[in-house]
Amino acid sequence: MEFHTPELRFKFKSGRPAGSKRKIRILPVFQKQKPAELAALFELPELESVLEAHYGVGSYKGAAGQILSLPEHGALLAGLGEPNAFHPETWCALFRSVGEKIARYKDASFELSLSPQVREAVERYAASESQLRDRLKLEVKKKTPARAKRKEAAEPEEGEGEESTNDYASPYNLSELISQTVVSMQSGAEAMEVLKTTAAARKQSAGAGAEKKRAPIEIGVAASLLKGDTLSAALERGQAIAEFLHGYRYISALPGNYLNPETYEEYARKLAREAGLTIRVFQQAQLEKLGAGGILAVGRGSAIPPRMIVVEYKPPKARYARPIALVGKGVTFDTGGISIKPAAEMHEMKFDMCGSALVLHAVALAAKRKLPLHIVGLVGIVENMPDGAAIKPGDVYTALNGLTVEIQNTDAEGRLVLGDVLSYACENYEPLCLMDFATLTGACVIALGHEASGVMTASEDLAGRIDLAGRKSLDRVWRLPHWSVYGPGLKSDIADLRNIAGRPAGTVTAMRFLSRFVDEATPWAHVDIAGTAWRGKASGSQPRGASGWGLRLLNQFFEDLLVEP
C-alpha cells in the first residue's frame, strides 16, 4: 500500500519571510488593548481606524479565540482574552484555529509578532505556579490558620480581572510558547481528511486525490523575541514534534480496510527506514515459536495474521546503559470478536491501534532529534474479528510467560496482546523503565472523560515524571490506583487467571491483569488512552479526530531525563 502522509503545511523561520508574496502579520492581542495602542505596537498606522470601526460595532473585542482577518491591511488579529486569564491551553487552542484559517490563504506569507504584553503575560503565568503552590500549603506549624492572609494573597488586585489557575508546570517561557505555536498551527491546518477526493479536500489535505505536492506557507517569527540560536532551536523542536504528530494522526485516521496488520507492517518499515531505526518483525510462525499465545489468540478470527513489531533507537553515546521501553496496543480494528460490540459507533474502533502509533512515532521523534537515549518500541498488531476460528468465551490460552488465561470476554482482547509484548520487553531488554499505552477500557472514558489519560503505576518516581511531563506538554494524565486489592476478581476456576473482573473499577482491574506479565523489579506504568486518543470535537491543544495524544508527553519525558544531574 502507498501511504500519503500529509506534508507540514507551514515552514517556520527566524526573522521576516522572504519573497514577493503579500505579507500578513499575525498579532496576538488582549481584550483591553486599544486600537491606537495596537497600531503603534505593530507599526501599522492604518490599523487604528479599521479597529476603531470593528470595536465600535462590537464585531471584534479580542476575546479568547476570536480572530479578525484583515488581509487587505496586512494583519490578522488573534484574541487572547483577559491578560490575567492567559493559559498555555488557551494559546494552543487559539493558534490551532489560526493555523486552520491561514492554511486557506493563497499567495501569502506571514510574520508572527508578539507584543510586550504577551511577554509579560507569559512571565506572570510562569511565576504564578510557585505562588499558587505556596498559597495552597497546609499551615501545620501555626495554631490558627491565617485565613485572611491566604484570602488576600488569592485575590487579584483591582482591575486585574480573574486570574487563571496554573495547572502547567514551570519552566514556562517564550521558547516553550514558540514550540507550542508551531505544533498547534500545524495540527490546526491538517484536518486529516486523508481519503477525500473532492477539490476542496485536495486544497486542505493530502488526500487520496491530491494532484500535486503543496508548497508550504512561509511563516517568519520576529527574531527579536529570543536570541537567534534559542529561537531557531524552539522552531526546530516544534517542527520535529509536528512532523511525527502528523504521521501519528494520519495512520490513526485510516480505516480498517486500509490499515490492517499487513499494511501496518509496511508503514512501520517505512517509518523505521526514514528515521534510521532498526526494526524486527515477528510473523505468525515466529510468534508461535515464541509462545505468544495472547497475540495469536486474538488474531485467530482474522484472515490477516498478527505481528509483533520491535523498533529500536540506540545512539552511540546514550545517557543510560539500559533502554526506555515503550509498549503499544495495535488492534487495527476491534469488532469485539465473538463478544461482538454494539453497531453504534463501532466504526471508531479503527482507533484501537492508537497506542501502537504513539509508540512508533515517539521512537522516531527521538531519533529525528538525536536525543542521547536508548529507546525500544514494541507493538502487538492484530485484527479482532468474529470467525469460525476465532477464540470463544471460556477458551483458555497459554501466554508468552507461561501463564494460562481463561477468556471470559473476547472484547477484552487488548490486554491479551499487551501481556505477551510486556513479557517480551521485560525478558529481553531489562528496561530502565517500561510504559505501555493502550485504548484499553471504556471505564477510563467514564472516569476521566476526554481531557486526561489514566496512569497506574507502583513507582512513585515514574508517576511523578509522567505527571510532570503531562503538565508541561498539555497531554494531561491523572493517576488511578494500582493496588493489588483490585486483583482477586481476576481469579479463574480453571486457569491461572481470567481476562475480566466485572464492571467495577474496570480500568484498574485491567492494569492488575497486565501486572501479571511485568517483572516486579521493573518501574512500569500502564497508561489508558481510551478517552484521549481521539475526540469528536477539538479542545485546547487537542485537535478533532485522531488527537495525537501522548507524543508531546513522551518528548517532554525524554527531555526531562536528559537534564538529570
C-alpha positions as a printed Julia matrix, in Angstrom:
565×3 Matrix{Float64}:
   0.0     0.0    0.0
   1.17    3.52  -0.76
   0.96    5.86   2.21
   0.34    9.6    1.67
   1.33   11.17   4.98
   0.41   14.87   4.79
   3.28   17.32   4.47
   3.6    20.03   7.09
   1.53   22.97   5.87
   3.83   25.68   7.21
   7.52   26.39   7.03
   8.73   28.41  10.01
  11.87   30.53  10.06
  13.51   33.12  12.25
  13.02   36.66  11.0
  10.75   38.06   8.33
   9.53   35.9    5.46
  11.32   36.41   2.15
   9.86   36.64  -1.33
   7.37   38.84  -3.12
   4.15   37.33  -1.76
   1.85   39.63   0.2
   2.85   39.64   3.85
   0.37   39.4    6.72
   1.33   39.92  10.34
  -0.24   37.66  12.96
  -0.91   39.79  16.02
  -1.95   38.11  19.31
  -3.88   40.76  21.27
  -5.6    41.04  24.63
  -9.15   42.16  25.18
  -8.43   45.56  26.72
  -5.76   46.72  24.3
  -6.93   49.83  22.44
  -6.77   50.31  18.67
  -4.3    53.18  18.88
  -2.0    51.11  21.12
  -2.12   48.13  18.76
  -1.49   50.24  15.67
   1.55   51.79  17.33
   2.86   48.49  18.71
   2.81   46.77  15.36
   3.76   49.81  13.3
   0.59   49.67  11.22
  -0.89   53.22  11.43
  -3.81   52.45   9.13
  -4.94   49.74  11.56
  -6.2    52.23  14.13
  -9.25   53.47  12.21
 -10.11   49.97  10.98
 -10.04   48.58  14.53
 -12.0    51.54  15.87
 -14.78   50.61  13.44
 -14.77   46.93  14.43
 -14.56   47.7   18.14
 -17.28   50.32  17.78
 -19.87   47.88  16.42
 -18.7    45.04  18.65
 -17.65   42.74  15.82
 -14.24   42.28  17.43
 -13.12   42.65  21.04
 -10.04   40.48  21.31
 -11.96   37.84  23.27
 -10.24   34.48  23.74
 -10.28   32.55  20.47
 -11.69   35.44  18.43
  -9.89   36.02  15.11
 -10.13   39.11  12.92
  -8.62   38.69   9.48
  -7.69   41.9    7.66
  -5.55   40.72   4.72
  -6.05   43.97   2.84
  -4.34   45.74   5.75
  -1.67   43.05   6.19
  -2.91   41.95   9.61
  -4.6    39.07  11.38
  -5.6    39.68  15.0
  -5.81   36.67  17.31
  -7.71   37.28  20.55
  -6.28   36.12  23.88
  -8.98   37.49  26.17
  -8.14   38.98  29.58
  -4.38   39.33  30.28
  -4.63   37.54  33.64
  -6.61   34.69  32.12
  -3.63   33.68  29.95
  -3.06   29.92  29.85
  -0.92   27.75  27.54
  -4.04   25.73  26.68
  -5.84   28.89  25.53
  -2.81   29.88  23.47
  -2.65   26.47  21.79
  -6.39   26.48  21.04
  -6.1    29.94  19.51
  -3.18   29.06  17.25
  -4.76   25.78  16.23
  -7.61   27.96  14.89
  -5.16   30.41  13.32
  -3.42   27.53  11.53
  -6.73   26.23  10.22
  -7.67   29.69   8.93
  -4.47   30.76   7.2
  -3.96   27.34   5.57
  -6.69   28.5    3.15
  -4.84   31.67   2.12
  -3.34   31.89  -1.35
  -0.14   33.7   -2.32
   0.63   34.99   1.16
   3.38   34.7    3.73
   3.09   35.54   7.4
   5.02   37.02  10.28
   4.26   36.29  13.93
   4.8    39.3   16.18
   4.44   39.33  19.94
   3.79   42.47  21.93
   5.43   43.25  25.3
   2.05   42.47  26.89
   2.26   38.87  25.64
   5.73   38.5   27.09
   4.53   39.92  30.4
   1.59   37.5   30.46
   3.94   34.57  29.86
   6.26   35.7   32.65
   3.35   36.3   35.02
   1.92   32.89  34.28
   5.28   31.19  34.81
   5.67   32.92  38.17
   2.15   32.02  39.29
   2.94   28.33  39.79
   5.17   28.86  42.81
   2.73   31.45  44.19
  -0.16   29.0   43.86
   1.89   26.25  45.5
   2.7    28.5   48.47
  -0.91   29.68  48.75
  -2.29   26.13  49.0
   0.15   24.78  51.58
  -1.24   23.35  54.8
  -0.24   25.67  57.63
   0.56   22.85  60.01
   3.04   24.89  62.04
   0.5    27.54  63.01
  -2.07   27.15  65.74
  -4.6    29.34  63.96
  -4.79   29.34  60.13
  -4.08   32.74  58.64
  -7.26   32.7   56.56
  -7.38   36.4   55.94
  -3.78   36.37  54.75
  -4.46   33.48  52.39
  -7.61   35.13  51.08
  -5.75   38.37  50.46
  -3.0    36.53  48.58
  -5.55   34.7   46.48
  -7.45   37.79  45.34
  -6.19   39.67  42.28
  -5.54   43.37  42.54
  -8.29   45.7   41.46
  -8.59   45.85  37.7
  -6.59   42.7   37.12
  -9.59   40.51  36.3
  -9.99   36.86  37.14
  -6.69   35.01  37.31
  -6.36   31.63  35.6
  -5.46   28.52  37.53
  -1.95   27.32  36.8
  -2.02   23.61  36.05
   1.04   23.8   33.84
   4.5    23.04  35.23
   7.33   25.53  35.04
   9.59   26.49  33.44
   7.24   28.18  31.02
   8.84   30.77  28.79
   8.83   32.23  25.29
  10.86   29.33  23.95
   8.18   26.86  25.05
   5.47   29.17  23.73
   7.11   29.26  20.29
   7.34   25.46  20.1
   3.69   25.16  21.14
   2.71   27.69  18.48
   4.39   25.68  15.74
   2.78   22.38  16.79
  -0.67   23.95  17.26
  -0.68   25.72  13.9
   0.49   22.62  12.04
  -2.16   20.39  13.65
  -4.87   23.01  13.08
  -4.0    23.23   9.38
  -4.4    19.49   8.77
  -7.88   18.02   9.21
  -6.64   14.52   8.28
  -9.38   14.11   5.67
  -6.9    11.78   4.05
  -9.23    9.83   1.77
 -11.39   12.67   0.44
 -11.16   13.25  -3.28
 -13.15   16.48  -3.64
 -11.43   19.61  -4.91
 -11.98   21.35  -1.57
 -10.39   18.48   0.32
  -7.4    18.41  -2.02
  -6.71   22.03  -1.18
  -6.84   21.37   2.54
  -5.31   17.93   2.92
  -3.0    15.48   1.2
  -5.96   13.24   0.43
  -6.22   10.28  -1.9
  -6.96   12.6   -4.8
  -4.18   15.08  -4.16
  -2.9    16.16  -7.56
   0.45   17.6   -6.6
   2.6    18.37  -3.61
   1.54   21.55  -1.85
   4.07   24.31  -1.41
   4.39   25.15   2.3
   3.26   28.55   3.54
   6.16   30.51   4.98
   5.85   31.98   8.46
   8.54   34.22   9.89
   8.87   34.65  13.63
  10.18   38.01  14.86
  13.87   37.49  15.57
  13.74   40.0   18.44
  11.67   37.61  20.56
  14.59   35.38  21.54
  18.29   35.13  20.86
  18.94   33.65  17.43
  20.05   30.19  18.49
  17.31   29.88  21.1
  14.6    30.88  18.63
  15.92   28.51  15.97
  16.02   25.67  18.49
  12.44   26.36  19.6
  11.24   26.38  15.98
  13.12   23.17  15.14
  11.73   21.43  18.23
   8.19   22.43  17.3
   8.64   21.34  13.68
  10.01   17.93  14.69
   7.12   17.27  17.07
   4.61   18.44  14.45
   6.12   16.18  11.77
   5.67   12.99  13.79
   2.37   14.15  15.23
   1.16   14.33  11.61
   2.28   10.78  10.95
   0.72    9.52  14.18
  -2.61   11.2   13.43
  -2.55   10.08   9.78
  -2.02    6.39  10.46
  -4.64    6.52  13.24
  -7.2     8.09  10.9
  -7.01    5.35   8.27
  -9.95    2.91   8.26
  -9.57   -0.82   8.84
  -9.71   -1.75   5.16
  -6.67    0.46   4.54
  -4.76   -0.32   7.73
  -4.56   -3.95   8.77
  -1.68   -5.99  10.28
  -0.08   -6.47   6.87
  -0.22   -2.85   5.68
   0.68   -1.62   9.17
   3.89   -3.61   8.91
   4.63   -1.82   5.63
   4.1     1.54   7.31
   6.31    0.61  10.29
   9.11   -0.47   7.95
   8.83    2.8    6.0
   8.9     4.87   9.2
  11.88    2.92  10.58
  13.78    3.32   7.32
  13.19    7.08   7.16
  14.02    7.62  10.85
  17.08    5.38  10.9
  15.63    2.83  13.35
  16.37   -0.86  13.48
  13.24   -2.97  13.08
  12.36   -6.59  13.7
   9.02   -8.09  12.73
   7.74  -11.31  14.29
   5.38  -13.05  11.86
   2.87  -15.72  12.9
   5.35  -18.62  12.7
   7.81  -16.73  14.89
   5.08  -15.81  17.36
   4.13  -19.47  17.58
   7.76  -20.37  18.26
   7.93  -17.7   20.98
   4.74  -18.98  22.55
   2.96  -15.63  22.25
  -0.44  -17.19  22.92
  -2.23  -13.93  23.66
  -1.39  -12.24  20.37
  -2.15  -15.42  18.44
  -5.46  -15.98  20.26
  -6.78  -12.52  19.36
  -5.67  -12.83  15.74
  -7.28  -16.21  15.12
 -10.54  -14.78  13.78
  -8.86  -12.59  11.14
  -7.81  -13.6    7.63
  -4.69  -11.46   8.15
  -2.15  -12.94  10.61
  -0.94  -10.84  13.57
   2.54   -9.41  14.07
   4.76   -8.14  16.84
   6.99   -5.29  15.72
  10.06   -4.04  17.6
  11.77   -0.76  16.62
  14.93    0.43  18.33
  16.86    3.68  18.51
  20.31    3.16  20.05
  22.64    6.16  19.73
  26.37    5.51  20.26
  26.55    7.63  23.43
  23.26    7.01  25.24
  22.92    8.69  28.64
  21.78    5.49  30.35
  23.02    1.93  29.93
  19.52    0.44  29.96
  16.8     1.35  27.48
  13.46    3.04  27.91
  10.87    0.51  26.72
   7.55    1.65  25.24
   4.77   -0.84  24.52
   1.68   -0.11  22.4
  -1.61   -1.83  21.66
  -2.19   -2.12  17.92
  -5.63   -3.57  17.23
  -6.2    -2.26  13.72
  -9.91   -2.92  14.02
 -11.82   -4.27  17.0
 -15.24   -5.8   16.4
 -15.15   -7.29  19.88
 -14.82  -10.76  18.35
 -17.46  -13.32  19.37
 -18.42  -10.95  22.24
 -19.31   -8.51  19.48
 -19.67   -4.79  20.11
 -22.92   -2.85  19.53
 -23.18   -1.47  15.99
 -23.4     2.16  17.11
 -20.0     3.85  16.89
 -18.25    0.58  16.03
 -16.56    2.41  13.15
 -14.5     4.27  15.76
 -12.74    1.02  16.58
 -10.26    1.83  13.81
  -8.66    3.97  16.55
  -7.91    0.9   18.69
  -4.34    0.97  17.4
  -3.51    4.49  18.62
  -1.26    3.21  21.41
   0.97    1.47  18.88
   1.04    4.53  16.6
   2.13    6.66  19.56
   4.97    4.28  20.42
   6.32    4.03  16.86
   6.29    7.78  16.3
   7.76    8.59  19.72
  10.8     6.43  18.98
  11.11    8.0   15.52
  10.86   11.51  17.01
  13.67   10.79  19.47
  15.83    9.56  16.59
  14.99   12.62  14.47
  16.04   14.91  17.33
  19.15   12.78  18.01
  18.34   12.54  21.7
  21.06   10.57  23.54
  18.65    7.95  24.89
  18.36    4.26  24.08
  14.65    3.67  23.32
  12.86    0.5   22.28
   9.28    0.45  20.97
   7.33   -2.82  20.95
   3.86   -3.16  19.47
   1.43   -6.03  19.01
  -0.53   -5.72  15.75
  -3.76   -7.71  15.36
  -7.28   -7.53  13.98
 -10.04   -8.77  16.31
 -12.7   -10.41  14.13
 -15.5   -12.98  14.65
 -14.98  -16.13  12.62
 -15.26  -19.9   12.86
 -11.65  -19.99  14.03
 -12.0   -17.1   16.49
 -11.47  -17.51  20.22
 -14.65  -18.03  22.26
 -15.69  -17.06  25.77
 -14.44  -19.88  28.0
 -11.38  -20.71  25.89
  -8.01  -20.92  27.64
  -4.67  -19.99  26.13
  -1.07  -20.03  27.39
   0.67  -16.66  27.39
   4.29  -15.99  26.47
   5.35  -16.03  30.14
   3.67  -19.4   30.71
   0.51  -18.26  32.5
  -2.78  -19.82  31.46
  -5.61  -17.34  30.84
  -9.33  -18.03  30.65
 -11.07  -15.72  28.16
 -14.48  -14.72  29.51
 -14.97  -11.81  27.12
 -13.33  -11.64  23.7
 -13.84   -7.85  23.66
 -11.25   -7.56  26.44
  -8.62   -8.5   23.86
  -6.11   -5.66  24.1
  -4.78   -6.9   27.44
  -4.1   -10.34  25.9
  -1.92   -8.73  23.24
  -0.2    -6.38  25.69
   0.55   -9.21  28.13
   2.75  -11.0   25.62
   4.5    -7.82  24.47
   5.17   -6.7   28.06
   6.61  -10.12  28.89
   8.88   -9.97  25.85
  10.09   -6.47  26.79
  10.97   -7.5   30.35
  12.7   -10.72  29.33
  14.79   -9.26  26.52
  15.61   -5.67  27.49
  15.65   -5.26  31.31
  14.46   -1.68  30.77
  15.29    1.41  32.81
  11.53    1.97  32.79
   8.6     0.44  30.96
   5.45    2.24  29.82
   2.54    0.83  27.88
  -0.1     2.86  26.04
  -3.47    1.44  25.09
  -7.04    2.37  24.24
  -7.98   -0.26  26.77
 -11.19    0.43  28.7
 -14.41    2.38  28.26
 -14.34    2.68  32.05
 -11.45    5.13  31.73
 -13.55    7.37  29.47
 -16.33    7.36  32.08
 -13.87    8.21  34.86
 -11.77   10.9   33.16
 -13.62   11.94  30.01
 -11.52   13.14  27.1
  -9.18   15.55  28.89
  -6.81   13.17  30.67
  -5.42    9.67  30.33
  -5.36    7.31  33.28
  -1.96    6.35  34.72
  -1.42    3.39  37.03
   1.97    2.55  38.48
   3.58    1.36  41.71
   6.62    3.56  41.02
   6.31    6.96  42.72
   9.29    8.21  40.72
   7.81    7.18  37.38
   4.37    8.52  38.36
   5.88   11.91  39.17
   7.86   12.06  35.95
   4.84   11.19  33.81
   2.65   13.71  35.64
   5.27   16.45  35.21
   5.71   15.66  31.52
   1.93   15.67  31.08
   1.55   19.07  32.71
   4.38   20.59  30.69
   3.17   19.17  27.39
  -0.6    19.63  27.94
  -1.08   15.9   27.28
  -2.69   15.54  30.7
  -2.76   12.44  32.89
  -4.4    11.5   36.16
  -3.21    8.78  38.49
  -5.56    5.93  39.36
  -5.0     3.17  41.95
  -2.6     0.35  41.19
  -3.22   -1.67  44.36
  -3.28   -5.46  44.45
  -6.57   -5.33  46.37
  -8.22   -4.98  42.96
  -6.75   -8.27  41.75
  -8.87  -11.07  43.31
 -11.66  -10.61  40.75
  -9.31  -12.0   38.09
  -9.2   -15.47  39.68
 -10.32  -18.29  37.39
 -11.72  -21.67  38.36
  -9.77  -23.49  35.67
  -6.75  -21.3   34.73
  -4.15  -19.09  36.38
  -6.35  -16.03  35.8
  -9.22  -14.76  33.67
  -9.24  -11.7   31.46
 -12.05   -9.71  33.15
 -13.12   -8.99  36.72
 -16.57   -7.42  36.25
 -17.64   -3.81  35.69
 -16.46   -2.08  38.91
 -13.06   -0.36  38.55
 -12.63   -1.86  35.09
  -9.65    0.33  34.26
  -7.77   -0.68  37.38
  -8.56   -4.4   37.12
  -7.25   -4.31  33.53
  -4.0    -2.93  34.91
  -3.92   -5.68  37.55
  -4.24   -8.23  34.73
  -1.28   -6.67  32.91
   0.79   -6.62  36.1
   0.96  -10.42  35.92
   3.16  -10.08  32.82
   5.65   -7.5   34.16
   8.76   -8.14  36.24
   8.08   -6.73  39.71
  11.52   -5.11  39.79
  10.8    -3.05  36.64
   9.48    0.51  37.07
   6.34    0.2   34.96
   3.35    2.41  34.18
   0.17    1.48  32.36
  -1.44    4.42  30.53
  -5.05    4.05  29.37
  -5.66    6.45  26.47
  -9.19    5.32  25.6
 -10.63    8.79  26.25
  -7.82   10.88  24.74
  -6.67    9.05  21.6
  -9.48   10.54  19.51
 -12.24   13.05  20.05
 -15.31   14.29  18.25
 -14.58   17.95  18.95
 -11.32   19.87  19.22
 -10.43   21.25  22.63
  -7.44   23.29  23.77
  -4.25   21.8   22.4
  -6.01   18.65  21.15
  -7.38   18.58  17.56
 -10.53   16.84  16.4
 -10.38   13.19  15.29
  -7.14   11.33  15.99
  -5.66   13.72  18.53
  -2.03   12.59  18.62
  -2.26   12.48  22.41
   0.92   11.39  24.17
   3.61   12.29  21.64
   4.28   15.65  23.29
   4.23   13.97  26.7
   6.84   11.39  25.71
   9.0    14.03  24.04
   8.92   16.0   27.29
   9.58   12.85  29.34
  12.69   12.19  27.23
  13.9    15.79  27.59
  13.44   15.71  31.36
  15.52   12.53  31.62
  18.35   14.36  29.9
  18.51   17.17  32.48
  19.15   14.73  35.34
  22.21   15.81  37.37
